[in-house]
Amino acid sequence: MYYQYFGLTEAPFSIAVNPRYLFMSARHRDALAHLLYGVGTGGGFILLTGEVGTGKTTINRCLLEQLPHDTDIAIILNPALNAMELLATACDELGISYDADRHTLKTLTDSLHTYLLENHARGRKTVLLIDEAQHLDFDVLEQIRLLTNLETNSEKLLQIILIGQPELAQMLAQPQLRQLNQRITARYNLEPLNQEETGAYIHHRLQVAGMSADRIIFPPTVVRAIYKRTRGIPRVINVLCDRVLLGAYGRNKQRADMSMLRLAAQEVLGEESPRLWSWLRPATLALVLAAMGGWWALQEYKQRDAVVTFSPVPQVPPASAIVEPELQVPVPAVIEPSVAVVPELVAVEPDAGELPQSAVEPQPESNWLLEPMMAQAMLWSLYTDAAPPADICRDGPAAGIACISRDAPTWDALMEYGRPLLLEVVTADRFAASVLLLGIEGRQAWVAAERGVLLIQLGELGPQWSGRYRFLWHPPAEFERPLARGDSSAAVAQVANLFAQLDGQPQALSGQNFNAALEQRVRLFQREQGLDDDGLVGVQTLLKLNESLGIDPTGTAARQHLQALAGIGVAP
């Protein structure tokens, strides 16, 4: 197995509950403390909620191990029962005898009450633990509440622990269950791990499996990406890390990297890049590639001794054959509107002697340093069919697209983006150029070249990058500054509609007024995306929202389809 390859004694990321791998974060310690406090005070109900996979079962195991020795416990793992079936199951767990053929709700309740009184007389406590309690019906919950009516002057004779998903707390907050809700003496909602705890959790499990304390298999950048994809949920972290290690083993690597993580996320989390054809028109791609070919041919022409002529060919197939009839496909400024000029090199026969040396020299390799105007046109075409402005960042928003220009000191800042980025570079001979960055994997970068897509070393690109980069995005209409609760504008209405689309809801949470419901939804989304949950709708939140809805193109999809359309392999 792969764990032997890493020098481990066993698989470190099994999803089975193993006490040896117990990782008690501050949240888990607080949850356990609340449960122990509730049991110790002799209260009626104790409530523990948390998302699927956050570690509620782990807390249960710890609770069972730390309960006093004078405690009898009945555990119900499948609460999809009616009231009579649940009471019968509780009696079975506690070893209470009853007539299995002629029992009724009254006889079961009487038997349970008799047992509780006798157990209390012996100086013992009785606990009923119900897991997945969000599946309980209202009448079953009411019957459970009635069980807590039996009490002494100082304590309840039966303590009940309800464990379930967050919707359990919402269910108990309904008016018809207010009597039960008021009897909850301890409650705790178990949150997922934060980013720092995620790294500590991964390292802890590897150490338990036999890894030395000074070894690093998951670098910080990979841990950060794992946290964002898993939202800090331990079970999902286990599944994803297990597949990443398997991928590293298959590639004979000693460390995980971003490419392994992306592949693992696609396999186990179902992450898929949006289909490029949904937002990138074939005709536009053809024109962009024609422009790229024209630029390359022009450079060849300047270097060759042979006479080169260009033969215009008919334009790409009619729009009716590849796009909707009403669609008007714009033509980039570098191409004549009447034809798509595809360079055809024609060497003119020399007057005498052998073929000129320049005509038999091999063509230079594809160049990833692009002329700035052509790089801008390529980037623009990935977002819209509209004609590009003269300068995508200086001319302001156009066709519903805005440009953001920023500086970054390191590559780490660019790894947060999953979209094409335009890098400003200065060539060795001090000329301005651009690089269309499509993604970063470890110490390599996918870039658009003159005739396809290349995978190059960051060390080769780094010395020429000025640190300046640009990207395009679709902002909401009238968006000028971060939106906050109390704002009123068309941008607020559009943001609310985007969240409704994301949630598959027919009606938005708000209109043009930024209300409390929309703010709460924004905070939840920000937590899911690993952002600061301040409730403000700024550029970073909107970029993640666009990414979740597939509004803006991804760098991965652009790379894959540009490469496929170019019809060439990836250059090493």
N, C-alpha and C positions, 0 to 999 in steps of 0.2 A: 504494500500500500504506500501512498505518497508520503505518509508521516515518517516512514523509515528513511526516506530520502532526505528529510530535514533533520534527522537525528532525534526524532521524537519517539516515545514509547507507545503512544496510542493516538487516535484521531482526536485533536483538541477541540473540534467544533461540532461535536454531536449534539443534536437537539434533544436527546434524552436527558432527563433530570438526574444529574449525578452530583451528590453532595460534595464530592472532592473538588468540583469545579465552582463551588459556591463563590460568587463575587458579590459582596455586600457593599453596594454604593451607599452614599448618604441617604438616598431616597429609600432604598431597601431597609436600611437600619431604622429609619423613621417609621416605615410601615409596620415592621415587626414590633417596634416599641408600642405603637398604638394598639396592636392586637393583644399583646401581653398585658397592657394596661387595662384594656376592656375586660379580659378574662379575670384579672386579679381583683377588679372592683366589684365583681358580682353583678354587672349590669345585664340588661336584657338582650340588646342587639349590638353587634359589632359589624361594621361595613368596610370592606376593602374592594375598591374598584381599580381598573387599569385596562389599557388597551391590550389587545391580543399580543402575546409574546413578550410582555414587559417584565415578567418574572413573578406573577402571582403564585404559581405553583411552587416556585422556590421559597417564597415566603411561607407558604403552607407547611412545607417540609421543616423549615426552621421552627415554626410555631409548634408543631407536633413534638419535635425533639426537646423543646424547652418548657412544655407544659408541666405543671407539678405532677408528682407521681400519684397524687390522690385524685386525679381527674380521669373520668371516663368520657370518651368521645365517640360520637356517631358521625360518619362521613358519608354524605350523599353526593356522588359525582354526576349522576344523571337526574336532574330535577324536572325532566319533562314528564311529570306524573300528576295525577289528580290528588286531591287532599287525602283520600283514604290510602292510596298507594304510597304516598310520601310518609304517612304515619306508620304504615306497615313496614316500610324500609327502615325507618328510624328504630322501630322495635327490634327488627332483625339485627341491626348493627349493635344495639345495646344488649342483645340476648334476652329480650323480654318475650315470654311465651304468651300466645294468644291462639284462639281457635281459627285456624287457617281457612276453614270451610264456611264458618258462619259469623265472621267478624263484621262489625259495623264501625262507622266513624265514632260512635259513642263508646263501644267496647275497647277500641284501640286507644282512645283518649284516656279512658279510665285506667287501662293497664299502664300507660305511660306515666300518668299522675301517681299511681301507686309506687311505681319504680322510683320516681324522683323523690318522693317522701322517704322511702326506705334508704335511698342512697345518701340523702342529706343526714338522716339519723346516724349513718355510719361514718359521717364526717367526710364524705366524698362529693366532688363537684361533677356536674354533667354538662357536656358541651355538644351542641349539634352544629356541624359545619356543612354548609351547602355550597358547592361549587357551581359555576355557571348559573347563578341565581337569576340572571336576567331572563331566563326562560320560564320562570315561575308565573302561573296565572294569578289573577287578583284574588280569587277565592282561596287559593292555596296559601298565599301570603297572609290572608286574614286568619286562616286556621292556625298558621304558625304563630301569629301574634297572640292568639288566644292561649297558646301553650305557655306563654310567659306570665299569664295571670296568676299562676300558682307560685306563691312566694311566702317568705317568712317576714318578720318585722325588719330584718336587716338586708335581705338579699333575695334575688330571684333564684328559683330552684333549677332553672334551665337557662343556659346562656347560648345564644344562637349567633353564629358567624356567617354572614352572607358575603360571598365572593363572586364578582362578576365584572362585566365590561361596563364602561361609563354610562351606557343607557340604563343600567340598573338604578343609579342615583337619580336619573331623570324620572324613571318610573315611580320610585318611592316619593318623589316630590309632588305627585298628583294628589288632588284633594281627597279622593276616596281612600288613600293610604296614609293620610296625615297622622292617624293614631300610631301606626307602626313607625313612621318616620320620626315621631317625637320620642320614641323609646330607644333610638340609636344613641348609645353612650360614647362610642368611639368610631370615627370614620376617617378613612384615608384614601386618597386617589394616587396610585402609583404612576409617576411620570416616567417616560423613557430616559435613557442615559443622555447626558450632554456630550459635547465633542471630546472634552478631556477624559471623561469617564469611559467613553467608547474606546479610546486608545488604551487606557489602563485595563479595560475588560479584555481586549484582544491579547494584550501582553500577558495578563494573568493566566488566561487559558493555555497559552503556549508554554508558559513556565510550568504549569501543573503537568502538562504533557511531556515535559522533559527538556524544554529549551533552556539554554543558559541565559542568565539575567542580562548579559551584555550584548546579546545578539538581537539584531533587528531584521525581521522578515517583512513587516509592513511599515514602509517609510511614512513620515508624517503626512505627506501629500496624499498618499493612498488612504490613510486613516481618515483624513478629512473628507475625502470623497465617499468613503464607506458610510461615514456618519450622515452625510447628506442624502445618500440613497436609502439608508435604512431608518433614518429619523431616530437613531439611538435605540431601536427595539432589539433586545438581546437575541431573540429567536431568529430574526431576519439577519442580524450580524453573523450568527453562527452559519446559517445557510450560505450566505454570500462569501464569507471567509473560507469556508470549506471548498467552495468551487474555485476561488482564486488560487488556493494552494495547489489544487489539482491541476490548474492551468500552468502554474509555475513549474510543477513537476514535469508536465508534458513538454515544456519548452526548455527543460534543463536549466532553469534559473533558480538562484538562491534567494532572490527578493521579488516581491510582488511589484508590479508597475501599473500604470493607468490603463494600458491596453488590455492587460489581463482582467482588470476590474471591469472595464466596459463590456468585455465578452462575457464575463461571469454574470453581470447584471442582466444582460440580454437573455441568458439561459435560465437563470433562477428567478428573476423578478419580472421577466416578460418585457423588459425595456426594448423598444424598437425605435429606430430613427424614422421620422415621418417620411412618407414616400415623396421623393423630389418632384414627381410629376404632378402632385397636387398643387404645387406653387411655382414650378419652373417650367415654362412653356418650351416644347421641343424646338419651335421656330426660333425663340430667343436664344436657346443654347447653340443652335446652328450658326446664328449670326455672330455670337460671341466667339465661337471657335474659328469662324471665318476671319474675324478681326485679329484673333491671335495668330492665325496663319499668315495674314497679310503683314503683320509686324515682323514675324520671323523671316518672311521672304524679303522684306525690305532690308533687313540686316544682312542677309545673304547676298543681296544684290550689291550692296556697298563693298563687299569684300571680294567678290568674284571678278576675274578678268574677262570671262565669257560674257557675251551680251545676253541679257535676260529680258524676256518679254512676258507680259501677263495676259492671259487669255480669259476674258470674262465668260462665265458660264451662266446658264439660266438660273434664276433665283431658286431658293429652296421650294419644295412642293407647295402648291397653293394652300392658303390658309384653310380652305374647306376640307382638305384632306387630313389635316393634323390638328386643327383647333376648331372651336365653334365658328360658324359662318360669320357671326357678327363681330368677332374679335379682330381688332386692328393691331397687328403686330408691329411695334415700333422698330425702327432701324437705328442702331447706334451711329453716332456722328462720324465714326471712323470709316463707315461703309457708305458707298453711293446708294441712294434710295432706289435706283432702278434695278440693280443687280447685286447679288452677293458675290464679291470678287474672291474667288478661290485661286491662290497663286499656282500657276503652272509654269515650271521652269523649262524653258526651251533654249538649249545651247545652239547658237548659230555656228555653222560649219566654218572653221578657219580658212583663210585663203590658201594656205599651203602648210605642209609639215604636219606634225602630230597634234593631237588634241591638247589644248592648253592645260597646264598643270592644275590650275584652279578648278577646272571642270571635273577632275578625277579625284580631288581631295574629299575625304569623308565630310559629311555635314556635321557642324558642331552639335553638341548635346543640347537638349532643351534647357533654356535659361529660366531661372526662377526670379531673376531681377527684372521687373516689368516697368515699362514706361508709365508714369503716374496716371495719365489720362486713360490709358487702356485698362489699368488695374481698377480705376474707379468705375469704368463702364462695365467691367466684368462683375464687380461687386453689386452694382446697381441692378444688373439684369437678374440677379438671384432673388430679388425682392418684388420686381414688378416688370410689366411689359411697357410701361410708360417711358417716353424718351428721357434720358438722364439729363440733369442740369449741368451747367458748365463746371461747377465745383460742388460736390455733394454736401460739403460741410459749410461752405461760406455763403451759399445762396439760400440757406434756410430750408425748412420743410417743403417737400414737394411730393405730390401724388400720395399723401398720407404717410410719408416716410421721413424720418428725422435722422440726423447724424449726431453722434456723440464722439468727441475727440478727447483723449486722455493721455496721461503719461504713466509709465510703470517702470520701476527700477529693476524688476526681476521678471523671469518667466512665470513665477508662481502666480502673479496677479492675473496673467492671461489664462491660466488653467481654469479659472472660475467660469469662463465663457464657453458655451457650447455652440457658438455661431462663427461665421467667417469674420476675420479681423483683417484690416488693412494696415500694414506696418510701414512706417516711413523709414527709409534706409538711405545711407550715403555710400556710394560705391567707392572702391579703392582709389579711383581717379577723381573723387570728390564731385560726382554728379548725383543729383537727386533721383531716386528710384523708389519703387514700392514692391512689397511682397504681400500676396494674398494668402494669409494663413488660414488653413482649414482645420487645424487641430494639432495638439501636442501629445506625444506618447513617450514618456520617460525623458530621454535626452535627444529625441528626434522630433521633427515637425513635418506635418503634411502641408505642402504649399502648391498652389496652382502655378504651373509653368507655361511656357509659350505653346507647348504641344501636348499638354496633359497634366498629370499630377506627379509630384516627386516627394519622396521621403528623404529629408536632409538632416544633417546633424545641427543641433542648436548651436554648437560651438562654431560652426561655419557661418551661421546667420548672425549670431550675437554681436561680433565686432562691428557689423555694419548697421545694426538697428539703432536708431536714435533714441529709443525709448518711447516714442510717440506712436499711438495707434488710434484707429477709428473703427466704428462699426455703425451699422444701420439698424433701425427698429421701427415698429409701427406704434407710435404713442396714441393715446386716446385723443379724440377731438377736443381742442381747447385746453389741453394739458400744458401748463406753464410752470407749475411748482408742485411740491408734494401735497397730496390731498389728506385732510384730516377731518375728524368728526366735527360736524357743524358747517362744513363747506357746502356750497350749492353751485353746481355748474353742470354743463353737458358732459364734462369729463367724469364726474361722479356717476352719472347715469350709465355711461358706457362701461365703467369699471364694474358696476353692479351687474350689468348685462353679461359681462365676461365671466364673472363668478357663477352666474346662473347657468351659463353655457357649460362651464367646467363641471358643475354639480349635476347637470342634466335636469335642472328645474325649469318649469314653464314660466315662472314669475321671478323677477329680480327681487332682492332684499330691500331695495330702495329705488327711488326715482333720482331726481337731481339733488336731493338733500342727503348728505352723508350722515346716516343714523347709527344708532348703537348696534343694530343687527349686522350692518355691513362692517362696522369696525371689528366686531367679534369674529366675523368670517375672515377678515384680513389677518387678524392676529393668528388664527388657526393655520391659515395658509403659510404665513411667515415661519411659524414653528416647523411646519412640515418641510419647508425648503431650507431650513438651517439659517434663517435670517433673524435679525433682532425683531422680536414681536412687539413693536411699538405702536402698531395700528395705523401707521402712516403709509400712504400709497405713494412711494417715490419711484425713481427710475429702476432701482434694483428689484423692487417687488413687481413692477410691471414687466420687466424683462423676464422674470421667472414665470409670471402669468402667461405671457406670450409664448414662452417655451412650452409650458404645460398644454396649451391649446394648439400648438403647431402653427401659430400665426407667423412667427419669424423662422426662416430656414436655419437648419443646423449645419455646422461645418462638416459633420460626418456624412450627411446625405449629399451635400455639395461635392465632397471628395469622391464618394462612390460613383455618383452619376456622371460627373465630369470625366472621371477616368474611363468609365464604361463607354461614354459617347465618343471619347477620343479614340477608342479602339486599340489602346496600347497597354502594355503591362506597366507596373509600377517600377520606376527606376530605383536601384538601390542607393 
